[in-house]
């Protein structure tokens, strides 16, 4: 397969994927209004981005754990 044909195939697959997503999710896959978090990793680098994500996960699960503990009381 030459490069031009490959680009056409990729464009067709991308269009089909977007259409599928819009049909079942009711919004475009790249619509930032439906994202929980956006991180520009070019600003933070790999390690910085990983730290931010890890901090968010820790915070989320700590809050969830605290809520479960309070419910037990």
N, C-alpha and C positions, 0 to 999 in steps of 0.2 A: 504494500500500500504506500503510495507516495504521500508527501507532506500535505498537499492540497486536499487530497481525499480524506486523510486523517483529520484535518481541521474541519471539513464538512461533517464528518461523522460525529466529532465531538460537539459541534454546534447543534446538531440535530438531537443528540442525546441530552445535552444541557437544556434545550428547549422542552423536550418531553419531560424531563425531571421537574422543571419549574412548573409545567402545566399540571403534572400529577400532584405536586405539593400544593398548588393553589386550589385544586379541586378538593382535596381532602383536609387541608389545614385552614383553608379560607384566607390565606395570605401568602405573599411571595416569600421564598426562603431567605432572601437577603433583607427583608424588612426589619430594620433595627428596632421598631416599636414592639416587636415580639421577642426580643432577646432579653434575657435576665441580666446579662453582663457582657460588656464589650471591653476588650483590653487590646490596646495597641502595643503589641510585643516589641515593635521596633523602638519604642521609647524605653522599655525596661530591660530588654534582652531576655534570653532564655531563663536565666536564674531569677531575675527580678519578677518575671511573669509567673514563674512557678511559685515563688514566695507569695505573691498576691493571691493566686488561686488557692494555695494551701491555707493561707490566713482566712479566706472566705469560707472554705470547707470547715476549718476548725470552729469558726464563729457560728456557722449554721448548725453544726452538730452539737456544739456546746449548748446553744439556745434550746435546741430540740430536747437534749438530755435534761436540762433544767426544767423544762415544761413537764416532762414525764415524771421527774422527781416530785414536783409540786403537786401533780395530780394524785400521786400516791399518798400524800399527807392527808 
